[in-house]
Each structure stands twice: as structure tokens, then as C-alpha cells.
């Protein structure tokens, strides 16, 4: 299957990165190379783009898409390791970093990846196919309390307890092997009114399992901090999130790195010695236009937050 992915908030990302033609930039979630292509178009031959992705299918597709450019390096790794990745390349600071935390259309639509509740496939959901741990392990090996917790925390699922219980009951008969088997179990745990809602009944649970399999939230805050520390003065970090848990982590990490004086207002001078690493560029997240949503409904939940490094 062709790697298809429509880049979300493309113009907004390119504009907010303030790209310098001779700068060094990182696309930490390379995907199909959509954002990267337009970053590279703004660079001259002395500029450079480093593309990082866990998914070799994405890397192969992006390498083909970006073959016209010579100033492009690709790394098969997790953007959470950005400091080590840059050190290995003998690069210590860059002028901009982009992170698109969404799952690509390819990953959702390619049945055998096991991300989608709309296609029957083996339970998988690994962004990096070299990883051993998959959705099968979560569904078949986690106890009821642990399943309940991830469905509640990562999926914000109202019927987390009932679904966790049904899964544990079902696997006493046989292992749960496929996405459709799991969908049927999820549906069986829900009241009819929930099944009649516009949103697919399995959406939240599948999201939660995907986050758990790929440890998407566990290292996110540190990845944000490490990315800011990897920026040159005036460099920018642009992050696109797709659900409230991600957005909250990014927002709070930005606020922490922006730093704020905690001294009482009546103090004549600051004595708390707070440290600021820069400023939040947009206090409210940037969201997709109606025009973009008509072309790509999956962009509806996307939020872009931007941070600028300012050394003092």
C-alpha cells in the first residue's frame, strides 16, 4: 500500500518555524515527508534537515519523496532520543524542531498494522515493527485493573471497567487475536445508547492501547524539554497534538520552560531565581481552518503549540 499522509496544519507549521535558509532543522516525526518537503524547499544548500521516525515504512516513503534533496539526513529512532541523535551526528543545537504526534493515515488504513478498528487484522499497533511488545500483549497479558487504568487514563473511556472485565472474561476461553474480535468485546460491554453515538465505540480503547504499546506519553514531557534545550537562540519548537492528554503535557512543559517568577507581587526584586528558556509563541493553540477540515476531517482535533528559545 502506498504511504499516504496528508500533512496537518502544514502552512501554520512552516510559518511558525521561522525557517532560515541556512539553518538546521529536525522533523522528529518524519511520516511520509510532507512537512519535511516544505522545510527543505526553504533551505539552501548550506541548510540541513534531519528526519526521525520509528516506522521504517515511513522512512522508506519519505526517502523516496525527498530524493531530490541532498541536504537531508534520515534516522531510524524515536524523537524522544533527540539529544543522543544529534550528538551522534556531531550536531548540538538546531534552528527548529517539528513534532507531529498523530498517527499517519497510512498506519490507520493499512490493515495489517492493526491500528484500526475499521479493518480486521492481527492485534499489533507497533509504530516500530522491530519492537517485540504489541497490542496483543496488552490485551492478552494485562490484568483487569491495569486494562481499566489505561482505558480510563489514555482513552478517557466511560466504560473502562466494564470493557476491561469483558476482555478478561473472553480471554479465559481463548486468546484475543484480531482487531475485530476486540471490537466485538468492546461493543458487548457497552449499553445501547453508547453504541448509537456518532463516534465508533472502539475508538477510545484503541487509542489507549496504541498509546500504551508505543509509550507515547511516558517520555513526552522530557522530549519537549530536551527539544527546547537543543535549540539555538531564536530557534523554535512546533508540536502538533491530537488529544487532550498530549496537549496538556506539551502545554505544561512549555509553561515550565518559559518560567515564571513566583515571588509575592509586593517584593521589590525577584528572589526566587526562576530560570526561563524562552517564550510560548501562541498562548492559545493554533487549530485547522474550515478549508483544511473539508479536505482532511482527521485534522479536527489537531492543535499546534509553538515555543521559541531565548537565551538570557
C-alpha positions in Angstrom: 0.0 0.0 0.0 1.3 3.5 -0.9 2.3 5.6 2.1 -0.4 8.3 2.2 -0.5 11.0 4.8 -1.9 14.5 4.5 0.3 16.9 6.5 -1.8 18.6 9.1 -1.5 22.4 9.7 1.2 22.5 7.1 1.2 26.2 6.3 0.9 27.1 10.0 3.9 24.9 10.9 6.1 26.3 8.1 5.2 29.9 9.0 5.8 29.4 12.8 9.1 27.7 12.4 10.6 30.9 11.0 12.8 28.9 8.7 16.3 30.4 7.9 17.6 29.2 4.5 21.0 28.1 6.0 19.5 26.7 9.2 19.5 23.2 10.6 16.0 21.7 11.3 14.6 18.5 12.7 11.4 16.8 11.6 11.1 14.4 14.6 8.1 12.6 13.2 9.0 12.2 9.5 6.0 10.3 8.4 5.6 10.5 4.6 7.8 13.5 4.4 5.1 16.1 3.8 6.2 18.7 6.3 9.9 17.9 5.6 9.4 18.6 1.9 8.3 22.2 2.5 11.0 22.8 5.1 13.6 21.6 2.6 12.2 23.9 -0.1 13.0 26.9 2.1 16.6 25.8 2.7 19.6 26.5 0.6 22.5 24.0 0.1 24.1 25.0 3.4 20.9 24.3 5.3 20.1 20.8 6.6 17.1 18.8 7.6 17.2 15.7 9.9 14.2 13.4 9.7 13.5 11.0 12.5 10.9 8.2 12.6 10.3 4.9 14.3 8.5 3.4 11.3 10.7 2.1 8.5 7.7 2.2 6.1 7.6 5.9 6.8 11.3 6.3 6.3 11.3 4.5 3.0 8.4 6.5 1.7 9.9 9.8 2.9 13.3 9.0 1.4 11.7 8.4 -2.0 9.6 11.6 -1.7 12.7 13.7 -0.7 15.2 12.2 -3.1 15.6 15.5 -5.0 17.3 17.0 -1.9 20.9 16.3 -0.9 20.8 18.2 2.4 18.6 15.6 4.1 19.6 13.0 6.7 17.3 10.3 8.0 17.5 8.5 11.3 15.5 5.4 12.4 14.9 6.2 16.0 12.4 7.8 18.4 12.4 11.6 18.7 12.4 11.2 22.5 16.2 10.4 22.0 16.8 13.7 20.2 19.9 14.8 22.3 21.7 11.5 21.6 20.6 11.5 17.9 22.1 15.0 17.5 25.2 14.1 19.4 25.8 11.1 17.1 25.6 13.5 14.1 28.0 15.9 15.8 25.2 18.5 15.9 24.5 20.1 19.3 22.0 22.8 18.5 19.4 23.3 15.7 17.3 26.2 14.5 13.9 24.4 14.6 12.2 21.2 15.5 8.8 19.9 14.4 6.8 17.1 16.1 3.5 15.8 14.7 2.3 13.4 17.3 -0.5 12.0 15.2 -0.8 8.5 13.7 -0.4 8.7 9.9 -3.3 7.8 7.5 -1.1 5.0 6.2 -0.8 3.4 9.6 -4.5 3.7 10.2 -5.6 2.5 6.8 -3.0 -0.3 6.2 -5.0 -3.2 7.7 -2.0 -5.4 8.7 -0.6 -2.7 11.0 -3.5 -3.4 13.4 -4.1 0.2 14.4 -7.6 0.5 13.0 -11.0 -0.7 14.4 -12.3 -0.5 10.8 -10.1 -3.3 9.4 -9.7 -6.8 10.6 -6.1 -7.7 11.4 -3.9 -9.2 14.0 -3.6 -7.0 17.1 -0.3 -5.1 16.5 -0.2 -1.2 16.7 3.6 -1.1 16.8 5.0 2.1 15.2 8.4 0.4 15.2 7.9 -3.1 13.8 11.2 -4.1 15.3 9.7 -3.7 18.8 8.6 -7.0 20.4 5.8 -5.6 22.5 2.4 -5.2 20.7 -1.3 -4.7 21.2 -1.7 -8.4 21.5 0.4 -8.3 24.7 -1.6 -5.5 26.3 -5.0 -7.2 25.5 -4.0 -10.7 26.5 -1.5 -10.2 29.3 -2.5 -7.1 31.3 -4.7 -7.8 34.4 -8.2 -6.2 34.7 -7.0 -3.3 36.9 -4.2 -2.4 34.5 -6.5 -2.5 31.5 -9.0 -0.4 33.3 -6.4 2.2 34.1 -5.0 2.6 30.6 -8.5 2.7 29.1 -9.5 5.4 31.6 -6.3 7.4 31.6 -5.2 7.2 27.9 -8.6 6.8 26.3 -10.9 8.7 28.7 -13.3 5.8 28.1 -16.6 6.0 30.3 -17.0 2.2 30.3 -13.4 1.3 31.0 -14.2 -1.0 33.9 -16.9 -2.9 32.0 -14.6 -3.3 28.9 -11.6 -4.5 31.0 -13.8 -7.1 32.7 -15.2 -8.4 29.4 -11.8 -8.7 27.9 -10.6 -10.8 30.8 -13.6 -13.0 30.7 -13.3 -13.5 26.9 -9.6 -14.5 27.0 -10.3 -17.3 29.5 -11.9 -19.1 26.6 -9.2 -18.2 24.0 -6.6 -15.6 23.2 -7.9 -12.4 21.6 -6.1 -12.4 18.3 -7.6 -9.7 16.0 -8.9 -6.2 15.9 -12.5 -7.3 15.1 -12.5 -9.8 18.0 -11.6 -6.9 20.3 -14.2 -4.6 18.7 -16.9 -7.2 19.4 -15.9 -7.5 23.0 -15.8 -3.7 23.5 -19.3 -3.4 22.0 -20.6 -6.2 24.2 -19.6 -4.2 27.3 -21.4 -1.0 26.3 -25.1 0.0 26.7 -27.1 0.5 23.5 -27.1 4.3 23.8 -23.2 4.3 23.6 -23.3 2.1 20.5 -25.7 4.6 18.9 -23.3 7.5 19.3 -21.6 9.0 16.2 -18.1 8.1 17.4 -17.1 4.5 16.9 -17.5 2.6 20.2 -13.9 1.2 20.0 -12.2 4.5 19.2 -11.1 5.4 22.7 -9.9 1.9 23.7 -7.9 1.5 20.5 -6.3 4.9 21.2 -5.4 3.9 24.7 -3.9 0.6 23.6 -1.9 2.4 20.9 -0.5 4.9 23.4 0.4 2.1 25.8 2.1 0.0 23.1 4.2 2.8 21.8 4.8 4.6 25.2 3.6 7.8 23.6 3.0 9.8 26.8 5.7 8.3 29.0 8.6 10.2 27.5 6.7 13.2 26.0 7.4 15.8 28.7 11.2 15.0 28.7 11.2 15.0 24.9 9.7 18.5 24.9 12.3 19.7 27.4 15.2 18.1 25.5 14.0 19.6 22.3 13.9 23.1 23.7 17.4 22.6 25.1 18.6 21.5 21.7 17.5 24.8 20.0 19.8 27.7 19.1 18.8 31.1 20.4 15.7 32.2 18.4 15.0 28.6 17.4 11.5 27.3 17.6 9.8 24.0 18.6 6.4 23.4 16.9 4.3 20.5 18.2 1.0 19.2 16.9 -1.1 17.1 19.3 -4.3 15.2 18.6 -5.8 14.6 22.0 -6.2 16.3 25.3 -3.6 14.2 27.2 -0.8 15.1 24.8 -1.8 18.7 24.6 -1.9 19.1 28.4 1.6 17.6 28.7 3.0 19.9 26.0 1.3 23.0 27.4 2.6 22.4 30.9 6.1 21.6 29.7 6.1 24.9 27.7 4.9 26.8 30.8 7.7 25.2 32.9 10.4 26.1 30.4 9.0 29.6 29.9 9.5 30.1 33.7 7.6 32.5 35.9 8.6 34.5 38.9 6.9 33.0 42.0 7.7 35.9 44.3 4.9 37.8 46.0 3.8 40.9 44.0 4.9 43.3 46.7 8.5 42.1 46.6 10.7 44.9 45.2 13.1 42.5 43.4 12.9 38.8 42.4 14.5 36.4 44.8 13.1 33.1 43.5 15.8 32.9 40.9 13.5 31.3 38.3 15.0 30.2 35.1 13.5 30.9 31.7 14.5 29.1 28.5 12.3 31.2 26.2 8.7 32.1 25.5 5.5 30.5 24.4 4.7 32.0 21.0 0.9 31.3 20.9 -0.9 31.3 24.2 -3.9 29.5 22.6 -3.2 26.5 20.3 -3.5 27.0 16.5 -6.2 24.8 15.0 -7.2 23.8 11.5 -9.2 26.1 9.2 -12.6 25.1 7.9 -11.0 24.7 4.5 -8.5 22.2 5.8 -11.1 20.3 7.7 -13.1 19.9 4.5 -10.1 18.3 2.8 -8.9 16.3 5.9 -11.5 15.6 8.6 -8.8 13.8 10.7 -7.3 17.3 11.4 -10.3 18.2 13.5 -8.6 17.5 16.8 -5.1 18.8 15.9 -3.6 21.6 18.0 -0.3 23.4 17.3 1.7 24.9 20.1 5.0 26.8 19.4 7.9 27.7 21.8 10.8 30.0 21.0 14.2 29.5 22.7 15.6 32.8 24.1 18.9 32.7 25.9 19.4 35.3 28.6 
